[in-house]
Amino acid sequence: MMTYDRNRNAITTGTRVMINGTGRTGKIVAIHAEGLNPAQVRRSKTVEVEGCEGKFEPVELIRLGLH
């Protein structure tokens, strides 16, 4: 599944990201988008980041380079 970060950069599983507000970084390990349209995916807590507890909204993430 592909979605977009807060700067409208494409993010997918394996993309390295930073969590806005905390400065923590990690790779996306999963995007849970079953039954959601693209707008709902972007505004819901659907993304799991390696080494970070919980799920995040894609708009909370900032892509760090290309993977």
All heavy atoms as TSV, in Angstrom:
chain	resi	resn	atom	element	x	y	z
A	1	MET	N	N	0.845	-1.184	0.000
A	1	MET	CA	C	0.000	0.000	0.000
A	1	MET	C	C	0.883	1.237	0.000
A	1	MET	O	O	1.891	1.294	0.688
A	1	MET	CB	C	-0.901	-0.033	1.235
A	1	MET	CG	C	-1.777	1.170	1.397
A	1	MET	SD	S	-2.827	1.323	-0.041
A	1	MET	CE	C	-3.952	2.545	0.429
A	2	MET	N	N	0.470	2.238	-0.728
A	2	MET	CA	C	1.172	3.510	-0.769
A	2	MET	C	C	0.255	4.598	-0.242
A	2	MET	O	O	-0.943	4.586	-0.495
A	2	MET	CB	C	1.601	3.851	-2.187
A	2	MET	CG	C	2.380	5.149	-2.259
A	2	MET	SD	S	2.819	5.636	-3.924
A	2	MET	CE	C	1.237	6.120	-4.581
A	3	THR	N	N	0.818	5.533	0.494
A	3	THR	CA	C	0.099	6.717	0.950
A	3	THR	C	C	1.087	7.872	0.929
A	3	THR	O	O	2.175	7.746	0.363
A	3	THR	CB	C	-0.558	6.489	2.338
A	3	THR	OG1	O	-1.388	7.595	2.646
A	3	THR	CG2	C	0.474	6.266	3.414
A	4	TYR	N	N	0.742	8.991	1.514
A	4	TYR	CA	C	1.589	10.183	1.440
A	4	TYR	C	C	1.850	10.759	2.825
A	4	TYR	O	O	0.965	10.759	3.681
A	4	TYR	CB	C	0.923	11.240	0.555
A	4	TYR	CG	C	0.770	10.748	-0.862
A	4	TYR	CD1	C	-0.387	10.114	-1.278
A	4	TYR	CD2	C	1.804	10.894	-1.778
A	4	TYR	CE1	C	-0.519	9.626	-2.561
A	4	TYR	CE2	C	1.683	10.416	-3.071
A	4	TYR	CZ	C	0.517	9.788	-3.457
A	4	TYR	OH	O	0.406	9.306	-4.728
A	5	ASP	N	N	3.068	11.280	3.023
A	5	ASP	CA	C	3.429	11.903	4.290
A	5	ASP	C	C	2.886	13.332	4.363
A	5	ASP	O	O	2.149	13.767	3.476
A	5	ASP	CB	C	4.952	11.860	4.505
A	5	ASP	CG	C	5.730	12.796	3.587
A	5	ASP	OD1	O	5.134	13.467	2.719
A	5	ASP	OD2	O	6.953	12.869	3.749
A	6	ARG	N	N	3.280	14.070	5.390
A	6	ARG	CA	C	2.758	15.420	5.589
A	6	ARG	C	C	3.157	16.380	4.479
A	6	ARG	O	O	2.505	17.395	4.247
A	6	ARG	CB	C	3.171	15.955	6.954
A	6	ARG	CG	C	4.636	16.275	7.100
A	6	ARG	CD	C	5.008	16.805	8.480
A	6	ARG	NE	N	4.325	18.028	8.797
A	6	ARG	CZ	C	3.379	18.162	9.740
A	6	ARG	NH1	N	3.032	17.145	10.484
A	6	ARG	NH2	N	2.801	19.308	9.937
A	7	ASN	N	N	4.227	16.077	3.744
A	7	ASN	CA	C	4.695	16.931	2.648
A	7	ASN	C	C	4.292	16.393	1.280
A	7	ASN	O	O	4.839	16.813	0.269
A	7	ASN	CB	C	6.223	17.077	2.722
A	7	ASN	CG	C	6.646	17.748	4.001
A	7	ASN	OD1	O	6.037	18.705	4.448
A	7	ASN	ND2	N	7.697	17.228	4.618
A	8	ARG	N	N	3.363	15.461	1.266
A	8	ARG	CA	C	2.848	14.832	0.049
A	8	ARG	C	C	3.899	14.020	-0.706
A	8	ARG	O	O	3.849	13.885	-1.920
A	8	ARG	CB	C	2.214	15.862	-0.881
A	8	ARG	CG	C	0.968	16.492	-0.328
A	8	ARG	CD	C	-0.166	16.078	-1.224
A	8	ARG	NE	N	-1.392	16.763	-0.894
A	8	ARG	CZ	C	-2.473	16.118	-0.522
A	8	ARG	NH1	N	-2.460	14.821	-0.425
A	8	ARG	NH2	N	-3.578	16.756	-0.266
A	9	ASN	N	N	4.867	13.454	0.031
A	9	ASN	CA	C	5.824	12.518	-0.543
A	9	ASN	C	C	5.259	11.117	-0.374
A	9	ASN	O	O	4.729	10.784	0.681
A	9	ASN	CB	C	7.170	12.600	0.187
A	9	ASN	CG	C	7.839	13.942	0.024
A	9	ASN	OD1	O	7.952	14.450	-1.075
A	9	ASN	ND2	N	8.255	14.519	1.132
A	10	ALA	N	N	5.402	10.295	-1.396
A	10	ALA	CA	C	4.900	8.922	-1.327
A	10	ALA	C	C	5.688	8.133	-0.288
A	10	ALA	O	O	6.902	8.234	-0.203
A	10	ALA	CB	C	5.020	8.258	-2.696
A	11	ILE	N	N	4.962	7.350	0.525
A	11	ILE	CA	C	5.579	6.454	1.505
A	11	ILE	C	C	4.957	5.069	1.377
A	11	ILE	O	O	3.771	4.938	1.112
A	11	ILE	CB	C	5.467	6.980	2.957
A	11	ILE	CG1	C	4.013	7.234	3.343
A	11	ILE	CG2	C	6.323	8.216	3.149
A	11	ILE	CD1	C	3.808	7.627	4.806
A	12	THR	N	N	5.790	4.053	1.531
A	12	THR	CA	C	5.350	2.666	1.468
A	12	THR	C	C	6.088	1.883	2.545
A	12	THR	O	O	6.945	2.423	3.241
A	12	THR	CB	C	5.661	2.030	0.096
A	12	THR	OG1	O	7.066	2.054	-0.103
A	12	THR	CG2	C	4.971	2.751	-1.035
A	13	THR	N	N	5.793	0.600	2.645
A	13	THR	CA	C	6.519	-0.264	3.569
A	13	THR	C	C	8.001	-0.221	3.208
A	13	THR	O	O	8.356	-0.321	2.048
A	13	THR	CB	C	5.988	-1.703	3.466
A	13	THR	OG1	O	4.580	-1.690	3.715
A	13	THR	CG2	C	6.661	-2.606	4.466
A	14	GLY	N	N	8.850	-0.021	4.219
A	14	GLY	CA	C	10.288	0.059	4.002
A	14	GLY	C	C	10.829	1.472	3.922
A	14	GLY	O	O	12.030	1.680	3.967
A	15	THR	N	N	9.939	2.457	3.798
A	15	THR	CA	C	10.372	3.849	3.728
A	15	THR	C	C	10.871	4.314	5.096
A	15	THR	O	O	10.234	4.058	6.109
A	15	THR	CB	C	9.209	4.767	3.277
A	15	THR	OG1	O	8.726	4.337	2.010
A	15	THR	CG2	C	9.643	6.214	3.193
A	16	ARG	N	N	12.000	5.017	5.106
A	16	ARG	CA	C	12.537	5.587	6.341
A	16	ARG	C	C	11.840	6.913	6.602
A	16	ARG	O	O	11.760	7.759	5.709
A	16	ARG	CB	C	14.033	5.797	6.171
A	16	ARG	CG	C	14.765	5.826	7.420
A	16	ARG	CD	C	16.260	5.631	7.190
A	16	ARG	NE	N	16.981	6.383	8.162
A	16	ARG	CZ	C	16.986	6.102	9.455
A	16	ARG	NH1	N	16.331	5.062	9.898
A	16	ARG	NH2	N	17.643	6.832	10.309
A	17	VAL	N	N	11.305	7.082	7.822
A	17	VAL	CA	C	10.537	8.278	8.161
A	17	VAL	C	C	10.931	8.824	9.538
A	17	VAL	O	O	11.520	8.127	10.345
A	17	VAL	CB	C	9.014	7.994	8.163
A	17	VAL	CG1	C	8.510	7.647	6.782
A	17	VAL	CG2	C	8.652	6.904	9.153
A	18	MET	N	N	10.578	10.090	9.756
A	18	MET	CA	C	10.702	10.714	11.068
A	18	MET	C	C	9.294	11.065	11.532
A	18	MET	O	O	8.466	11.498	10.733
A	18	MET	CB	C	11.540	11.984	11.003
A	18	MET	CG	C	11.676	12.675	12.355
A	18	MET	SD	S	12.807	14.083	12.341
A	18	MET	CE	C	11.911	15.225	11.322
A	19	ILE	N	N	9.048	10.888	12.825
A	19	ILE	CA	C	7.747	11.208	13.381
A	19	ILE	C	C	7.770	12.670	13.801
A	19	ILE	O	O	8.610	13.084	14.613
A	19	ILE	CB	C	7.413	10.294	14.571
A	19	ILE	CG1	C	7.402	8.844	14.096
A	19	ILE	CG2	C	6.076	10.683	15.186
A	19	ILE	CD1	C	7.431	7.833	15.197
A	20	ASN	N	N	6.866	13.455	13.236
A	20	ASN	CA	C	6.793	14.878	13.535
A	20	ASN	C	C	6.509	15.094	15.018
A	20	ASN	O	O	5.680	14.423	15.609
A	20	ASN	CB	C	5.676	15.524	12.694
A	20	ASN	CG	C	5.633	17.004	12.861
A	20	ASN	OD1	O	6.645	17.671	12.781
A	20	ASN	ND2	N	4.442	17.518	13.094
A	21	GLY	N	N	7.223	16.013	15.618
A	21	GLY	CA	C	6.989	16.343	17.018
A	21	GLY	C	C	7.889	15.604	17.979
A	21	GLY	O	O	8.235	16.128	19.022
A	22	THR	N	N	8.300	14.379	17.633
A	22	THR	CA	C	9.158	13.610	18.542
A	22	THR	C	C	10.583	13.514	18.030
A	22	THR	O	O	11.499	13.328	18.826
A	22	THR	CB	C	8.637	12.176	18.747
A	22	THR	OG1	O	8.759	11.455	17.528
A	22	THR	CG2	C	7.202	12.163	19.232
A	23	GLY	N	N	10.768	13.575	16.729
A	23	GLY	CA	C	12.090	13.440	16.141
A	23	GLY	C	C	12.576	12.008	16.036
A	23	GLY	O	O	13.677	11.757	15.555
A	24	ARG	N	N	11.770	11.042	16.463
A	24	ARG	CA	C	12.162	9.623	16.368
A	24	ARG	C	C	12.103	9.191	14.907
A	24	ARG	O	O	11.254	9.635	14.146
A	24	ARG	CB	C	11.237	8.768	17.211
A	24	ARG	CG	C	11.397	9.101	18.699
A	24	ARG	CD	C	10.696	8.158	19.577
A	24	ARG	NE	N	11.368	6.856	19.489
A	24	ARG	CZ	C	10.915	5.763	20.056
A	24	ARG	NH1	N	9.807	5.803	20.765
A	24	ARG	NH2	N	11.564	4.610	19.943
A	25	THR	N	N	13.016	8.302	14.534
A	25	THR	CA	C	13.070	7.817	13.163
A	25	THR	C	C	12.963	6.303	13.131
A	25	THR	O	O	13.223	5.631	14.119
A	25	THR	CB	C	14.383	8.228	12.470
A	25	THR	OG1	O	15.471	7.637	13.153
A	25	THR	CG2	C	14.535	9.739	12.418
A	26	GLY	N	N	12.594	5.780	11.986
A	26	GLY	CA	C	12.487	4.342	11.782
A	26	GLY	C	C	11.951	4.045	10.404
A	26	GLY	O	O	11.628	4.940	9.636
A	27	LYS	N	N	11.850	2.759	10.094
A	27	LYS	CA	C	11.291	2.310	8.821
A	27	LYS	C	C	9.851	1.888	9.022
A	27	LYS	O	O	9.494	1.338	10.055
A	27	LYS	CB	C	12.071	1.122	8.275
A	27	LYS	CG	C	13.400	1.481	7.710
A	27	LYS	CD	C	14.037	0.272	7.069
A	27	LYS	CE	C	15.381	0.649	6.504
A	27	LYS	NZ	N	16.045	-0.513	5.913
A	28	ILE	N	N	9.039	2.126	8.013
A	28	ILE	CA	C	7.647	1.682	8.040
A	28	ILE	C	C	7.634	0.166	7.880
A	28	ILE	O	O	8.196	-0.364	6.920
A	28	ILE	CB	C	6.823	2.351	6.936
A	28	ILE	CG1	C	6.753	3.859	7.174
A	28	ILE	CG2	C	5.423	1.747	6.861
A	28	ILE	CD1	C	6.064	4.636	6.068
A	29	VAL	N	N	7.006	-0.519	8.837
A	29	VAL	CA	C	6.923	-1.978	8.758
A	29	VAL	C	C	5.555	-2.448	8.259
A	29	VAL	O	O	5.444	-3.562	7.762
A	29	VAL	CB	C	7.254	-2.658	10.112
A	29	VAL	CG1	C	8.714	-2.453	10.454
A	29	VAL	CG2	C	6.375	-2.168	11.222
A	30	ALA	N	N	4.531	-1.607	8.396
A	30	ALA	CA	C	3.197	-1.985	7.920
A	30	ALA	C	C	2.320	-0.750	7.760
A	30	ALA	O	O	2.456	0.212	8.509
A	30	ALA	CB	C	2.533	-2.951	8.881
A	31	ILE	N	N	1.441	-0.818	6.767
A	31	ILE	CA	C	0.399	0.193	6.587
A	31	ILE	C	C	-0.919	-0.576	6.544
A	31	ILE	O	O	-1.152	-1.375	5.637
A	31	ILE	CB	C	0.588	1.006	5.297
A	31	ILE	CG1	C	1.934	1.747	5.324
A	31	ILE	CG2	C	-0.568	1.992	5.111
A	31	ILE	CD1	C	2.288	2.461	4.038
A	32	HIS	N	N	-1.757	-0.363	7.539
A	32	HIS	CA	C	-3.029	-1.086	7.657
A	32	HIS	C	C	-4.131	-0.267	6.981
A	32	HIS	O	O	-4.649	0.676	7.562
A	32	HIS	CB	C	-3.366	-1.312	9.129
A	32	HIS	CG	C	-2.291	-2.064	9.845
A	32	HIS	ND1	N	-2.167	-3.432	9.755
A	32	HIS	CD2	C	-1.275	-1.641	10.633
A	32	HIS	CE1	C	-1.132	-3.823	10.462
A	32	HIS	NE2	N	-0.561	-2.758	11.010
A	33	ALA	N	N	-4.471	-0.657	5.760
A	33	ALA	CA	C	-5.407	0.125	4.966
A	33	ALA	C	C	-6.627	-0.667	4.510
A	33	ALA	O	O	-7.352	-0.216	3.629
A	33	ALA	CB	C	-4.680	0.690	3.752
A	34	GLU	N	N	-6.867	-1.823	5.105
A	34	GLU	CA	C	-7.964	-2.680	4.681
A	34	GLU	C	C	-9.299	-1.946	4.785
A	34	GLU	O	O	-9.683	-1.472	5.844
A	34	GLU	CB	C	-8.029	-3.946	5.541
A	34	GLU	CG	C	-6.762	-4.750	5.592
A	34	GLU	CD	C	-5.772	-4.261	6.644
A	34	GLU	OE1	O	-6.183	-3.642	7.638
A	34	GLU	OE2	O	-4.573	-4.468	6.440
A	35	GLY	N	N	-10.004	-1.860	3.676
A	35	GLY	CA	C	-11.339	-1.285	3.664
A	35	GLY	C	C	-11.396	0.236	3.763
A	35	GLY	O	O	-12.474	0.794	3.933
A	36	LEU	N	N	-10.255	0.912	3.660
A	36	LEU	CA	C	-10.234	2.374	3.757
A	36	LEU	C	C	-9.909	2.988	2.400
A	36	LEU	O	O	-9.124	2.440	1.634
A	36	LEU	CB	C	-9.168	2.825	4.770
A	36	LEU	CG	C	-9.302	2.318	6.201
A	36	LEU	CD1	C	-8.098	2.759	7.028
A	36	LEU	CD2	C	-10.593	2.824	6.828
A	37	ASN	N	N	-10.507	4.144	2.123
A	37	ASN	CA	C	-10.150	4.853	0.894
A	37	ASN	C	C	-8.877	5.668	1.158
A	37	ASN	O	O	-8.465	5.820	2.310
A	37	ASN	CB	C	-11.319	5.716	0.392
A	37	ASN	CG	C	-11.644	6.866	1.304
A	37	ASN	OD1	O	-10.761	7.557	1.820
A	37	ASN	ND2	N	-12.936	7.115	1.498
A	38	PRO	N	N	-8.205	6.180	0.128
A	38	PRO	CA	C	-6.934	6.890	0.318
A	38	PRO	C	C	-6.994	8.055	1.317
A	38	PRO	O	O	-6.054	8.257	2.087
A	38	PRO	CB	C	-6.593	7.386	-1.082
A	38	PRO	CG	C	-7.224	6.385	-1.981
A	38	PRO	CD	C	-8.516	6.014	-1.291
A	39	ALA	N	N	-8.080	8.806	1.338
A	39	ALA	CA	C	-8.208	9.922	2.282
A	39	ALA	C	C	-8.283	9.416	3.723
A	39	ALA	O	O	-7.693	10.009	4.632
A	39	ALA	CB	C	-9.431	10.763	1.948
A	40	GLN	N	N	-9.007	8.322	3.931
A	40	GLN	CA	C	-9.116	7.751	5.275
A	40	GLN	C	C	-7.780	7.182	5.740
A	40	GLN	O	O	-7.434	7.318	6.915
A	40	GLN	CB	C	-10.188	6.657	5.295
A	40	GLN	CG	C	-11.589	7.173	5.134
A	40	GLN	CD	C	-12.588	6.045	4.937
A	40	GLN	OE1	O	-12.310	5.046	4.270
A	40	GLN	NE2	N	-13.770	6.208	5.530
A	41	VAL	N	N	-7.031	6.567	4.834
A	41	VAL	CA	C	-5.721	6.022	5.192
A	41	VAL	C	C	-4.807	7.143	5.651
A	41	VAL	O	O	-4.118	7.030	6.660
A	41	VAL	CB	C	-5.078	5.276	3.993
A	41	VAL	CG1	C	-3.640	4.892	4.305
A	41	VAL	CG2	C	-5.893	4.056	3.630
A	42	ARG	N	N	-4.822	8.259	4.950
A	42	ARG	CA	C	-3.926	9.383	5.261
A	42	ARG	C	C	-4.269	10.040	6.593
A	42	ARG	O	O	-3.398	10.585	7.256
A	42	ARG	CB	C	-3.985	10.406	4.130
A	42	ARG	CG	C	-2.905	11.439	4.223
A	42	ARG	CD	C	-2.600	12.075	2.878
A	42	ARG	NE	N	-1.382	12.856	3.005
A	42	ARG	CZ	C	-1.354	14.155	3.169
A	42	ARG	NH1	N	-2.462	14.847	3.203
A	42	ARG	NH2	N	-0.201	14.799	3.279
A	43	ARG	N	N	-5.517	10.001	7.011
A	43	ARG	CA	C	-5.941	10.696	8.227
A	43	ARG	C	C	-6.237	9.768	9.405
A	43	ARG	O	O	-6.728	10.222	10.430
A	43	ARG	CB	C	-7.190	11.526	7.933
A	43	ARG	CG	C	-7.000	12.577	6.878
A	43	ARG	CD	C	-6.384	13.782	7.458
A	43	ARG	NE	N	-6.209	14.802	6.419
A	43	ARG	CZ	C	-5.347	15.757	6.492
A	43	ARG	NH1	N	-4.567	15.865	7.539
A	43	ARG	NH2	N	-5.245	16.632	5.524
A	44	SER	N	N	-5.914	8.485	9.265
A	44	SER	CA	C	-6.147	7.525	10.345
A	44	SER	C	C	-4.824	6.952	10.825
A	44	SER	O	O	-3.838	6.941	10.096
A	44	SER	CB	C	-7.026	6.372	9.842
A	44	SER	OG	O	-8.256	6.859	9.362
A	45	LYS	N	N	-4.810	6.451	12.040
A	45	LYS	CA	C	-3.605	5.830	12.600
A	45	LYS	C	C	-3.463	4.439	11.986
A	45	LYS	O	O	-3.968	3.462	12.512
A	45	LYS	CB	C	-3.691	5.783	14.117
A	45	LYS	CG	C	-3.636	7.171	14.734
A	45	LYS	CD	C	-3.404	7.105	16.216
A	45	LYS	CE	C	-3.364	8.487	16.815
A	45	LYS	NZ	N	-2.127	9.194	16.569
A	46	THR	N	N	-2.773	4.398	10.838
A	46	THR	CA	C	-2.664	3.166	10.067
A	46	THR	C	C	-1.234	2.667	9.886
A	46	THR	O	O	-1.036	1.562	9.396
A	46	THR	CB	C	-3.268	3.368	8.671
A	46	THR	OG1	O	-2.623	4.482	8.040
A	46	THR	CG2	C	-4.763	3.638	8.733
A	47	VAL	N	N	-0.236	3.469	10.262
A	47	VAL	CA	C	1.156	3.140	9.954
A	47	VAL	C	C	1.917	2.688	11.200
A	47	VAL	O	O	1.885	3.360	12.224
A	47	VAL	CB	C	1.874	4.361	9.329
A	47	VAL	CG1	C	3.325	4.030	9.017
A	47	VAL	CG2	C	1.159	4.824	8.078
A	48	GLU	N	N	2.600	1.537	11.072
A	48	GLU	CA	C	3.489	1.056	12.142
A	48	GLU	C	C	4.925	1.368	11.739
A	48	GLU	O	O	5.333	1.093	10.614
A	48	GLU	CB	C	3.349	-0.456	12.311
A	48	GLU	CG	C	2.061	-0.883	12.955
A	48	GLU	CD	C	2.041	-2.383	13.180
A	48	GLU	OE1	O	3.056	-2.934	13.652
A	48	GLU	OE2	O	1.010	-2.984	12.849
A	49	VAL	N	N	5.684	1.960	12.682
A	49	VAL	CA	C	7.076	2.321	12.430
A	49	VAL	C	C	7.969	1.478	13.334
A	49	VAL	O	O	7.723	1.377	14.536
A	49	VAL	CB	C	7.311	3.831	12.683
A	49	VAL	CG1	C	8.772	4.191	12.479
A	49	VAL	CG2	C	6.418	4.673	11.781
A	50	GLU	N	N	9.003	0.888	12.758
A	50	GLU	CA	C	9.960	0.048	13.461
A	50	GLU	C	C	10.577	0.805	14.643
A	50	GLU	O	O	11.046	1.936	14.495
A	50	GLU	CB	C	11.050	-0.342	12.466
A	50	GLU	CG	C	12.208	-1.100	13.014
A	50	GLU	CD	C	13.232	-1.341	11.929
A	50	GLU	OE1	O	13.936	-0.390	11.548
A	50	GLU	OE2	O	13.295	-2.490	11.454
A	51	GLY	N	N	10.523	0.207	15.817
A	51	GLY	CA	C	11.122	0.800	17.009
A	51	GLY	C	C	10.262	1.834	17.713
A	51	GLY	O	O	10.691	2.411	18.704
A	52	CYS	N	N	9.061	2.086	17.222
A	52	CYS	CA	C	8.160	3.067	17.830
A	52	CYS	C	C	6.858	2.368	18.202
A	52	CYS	O	O	6.292	1.626	17.403
A	52	CYS	CB	C	7.869	4.208	16.876
A	52	CYS	SG	S	9.338	5.130	16.398
A	53	GLU	N	N	6.387	2.619	19.390
A	53	GLU	CA	C	5.182	1.976	19.882
A	53	GLU	C	C	3.928	2.643	19.318
A	53	GLU	O	O	3.861	3.857	19.208
A	53	GLU	CB	C	5.157	2.075	21.411
A	53	GLU	CG	C	4.183	1.132	22.062
A	53	GLU	CD	C	4.345	1.122	23.566
A	53	GLU	OE1	O	5.491	1.011	24.035
A	53	GLU	OE2	O	3.325	1.255	24.240
A	54	GLY	N	N	2.950	1.848	18.947
A	54	GLY	CA	C	1.677	2.352	18.461
A	54	GLY	C	C	1.672	2.559	16.959
A	54	GLY	O	O	2.617	2.225	16.247
A	55	LYS	N	N	0.559	3.123	16.489
A	55	LYS	CA	C	0.380	3.416	15.067
A	55	LYS	C	C	0.334	4.928	14.889
A	55	LYS	O	O	0.005	5.661	15.809
A	55	LYS	CB	C	-0.907	2.790	14.548
A	55	LYS	CG	C	-0.899	1.285	14.536
A	55	LYS	CD	C	-2.191	0.742	13.977
A	55	LYS	CE	C	-2.228	-0.769	14.072
A	55	LYS	NZ	N	-3.531	-1.299	13.677
A	56	PHE	N	N	0.639	5.370	13.668
A	56	PHE	CA	C	0.704	6.792	13.375
A	56	PHE	C	C	-0.098	7.118	12.128
A	56	PHE	O	O	-0.269	6.284	11.243
A	56	PHE	CB	C	2.161	7.218	13.149
A	56	PHE	CG	C	3.032	6.930	14.332
A	56	PHE	CD1	C	3.718	5.738	14.429
A	56	PHE	CD2	C	3.131	7.840	15.364
A	56	PHE	CE1	C	4.508	5.453	15.527
A	56	PHE	CE2	C	3.918	7.571	16.469
A	56	PHE	CZ	C	4.608	6.379	16.551
A	57	GLU	N	N	-0.562	8.353	12.054
A	57	GLU	CA	C	-1.200	8.851	10.843
A	57	GLU	C	C	-0.098	9.200	9.856
A	57	GLU	O	O	0.935	9.743	10.254
A	57	GLU	CB	C	-2.006	10.118	11.135
A	57	GLU	CG	C	-3.156	9.930	12.088
A	57	GLU	CD	C	-3.838	11.244	12.428
A	57	GLU	OE1	O	-3.602	12.257	11.732
A	57	GLU	OE2	O	-4.594	11.263	13.400
A	58	PRO	N	N	-0.288	8.918	8.569
A	58	PRO	CA	C	0.727	9.309	7.590
A	58	PRO	C	C	1.041	10.803	7.621
A	58	PRO	O	O	2.184	11.193	7.373
A	58	PRO	CB	C	0.111	8.899	6.253
A	58	PRO	CG	C	-0.728	7.707	6.606
A	58	PRO	CD	C	-1.321	8.074	7.953
A	59	VAL	N	N	0.070	11.646	7.959
A	59	VAL	CA	C	0.329	13.088	8.016
A	59	VAL	C	C	1.205	13.477	9.207
A	59	VAL	O	O	1.645	14.614	9.294
A	59	VAL	CB	C	-0.981	13.920	8.020
A	59	VAL	CG1	C	-1.722	13.750	6.705
A	59	VAL	CG2	C	-1.869	13.574	9.183
A	60	GLU	N	N	1.488	12.531	10.122
A	60	GLU	CA	C	2.413	12.770	11.224
A	60	GLU	C	C	3.850	12.429	10.838
A	60	GLU	O	O	4.767	12.644	11.630
A	60	GLU	CB	C	2.060	11.895	12.443
A	60	GLU	CG	C	0.752	12.190	13.110
A	60	GLU	CD	C	0.523	11.254	14.272
A	60	GLU	OE1	O	0.068	10.115	14.021
A	60	GLU	OE2	O	0.794	11.665	15.407
A	61	LEU	N	N	4.042	11.861	9.656
A	61	LEU	CA	C	5.348	11.348	9.250
A	61	LEU	C	C	6.008	12.239	8.200
A	61	LEU	O	O	5.322	12.889	7.422
A	61	LEU	CB	C	5.193	9.936	8.691
A	61	LEU	CG	C	4.508	8.930	9.607
A	61	LEU	CD1	C	4.295	7.617	8.881
A	61	LEU	CD2	C	5.290	8.736	10.883
A	62	ILE	N	N	7.343	12.228	8.208
A	62	ILE	CA	C	8.131	12.960	7.218
A	62	ILE	C	C	9.108	11.960	6.607
A	62	ILE	O	O	9.906	11.354	7.317
A	62	ILE	CB	C	8.904	14.122	7.877
A	62	ILE	CG1	C	7.924	15.087	8.539
A	62	ILE	CG2	C	9.773	14.837	6.836
A	62	ILE	CD1	C	8.566	16.099	9.467
A	63	ARG	N	N	9.040	11.811	5.284
A	63	ARG	CA	C	9.927	10.861	4.601
A	63	ARG	C	C	11.361	11.360	4.654
A	63	ARG	O	O	11.637	12.534	4.447
A	63	ARG	CB	C	9.498	10.680	3.150
A	63	ARG	CG	C	10.307	9.604	2.427
A	63	ARG	CD	C	9.879	9.418	1.026
A	63	ARG	NE	N	10.390	10.527	0.237
A	63	ARG	CZ	C	10.062	10.758	-1.017
A	63	ARG	NH1	N	9.208	9.975	-1.633
A	63	ARG	NH2	N	10.568	11.778	-1.668
A	64	LEU	N	N	12.276	10.443	4.922
A	64	LEU	CA	C	13.706	10.748	4.962
A	64	LEU	C	C	14.386	10.076	3.777
A	64	LEU	O	O	14.743	8.905	3.834
A	64	LEU	CB	C	14.336	10.262	6.273
A	64	LEU	CG	C	13.758	10.854	7.548
A	64	LEU	CD1	C	14.367	10.195	8.761
A	64	LEU	CD2	C	13.982	12.361	7.595
A	65	GLY	N	N	14.553	10.770	2.707
A	65	GLY	CA	C	15.215	10.223	1.523
A	65	GLY	C	C	14.380	9.162	0.845
A	65	GLY	O	O	13.203	8.974	1.134
A	66	LEU	N	N	15.011	8.472	-0.078
A	66	LEU	CA	C	14.350	7.381	-0.792
A	66	LEU	C	C	14.902	6.072	-0.271
A	66	LEU	O	O	16.021	5.989	0.179
A	66	LEU	CB	C	14.617	7.498	-2.288
A	66	LEU	CG	C	14.081	8.770	-2.945
A	66	LEU	CD1	C	14.576	8.851	-4.385
A	66	LEU	CD2	C	12.574	8.780	-2.918
A	67	HIS	N	N	14.097	5.026	-0.333
A	67	HIS	CA	C	14.575	3.729	0.131
A	67	HIS	C	C	14.977	2.928	-1.005
A	67	HIS	O	O	15.514	2.513	-1.683
A	67	HIS	CB	C	13.547	2.996	0.979
A	67	HIS	CG	C	12.247	2.733	0.298
A	67	HIS	ND1	N	11.999	1.578	-0.357
A	67	HIS	CD2	C	11.130	3.484	0.157
A	67	HIS	CE1	C	10.773	1.611	-0.859
A	67	HIS	NE2	N	10.240	2.762	-0.574
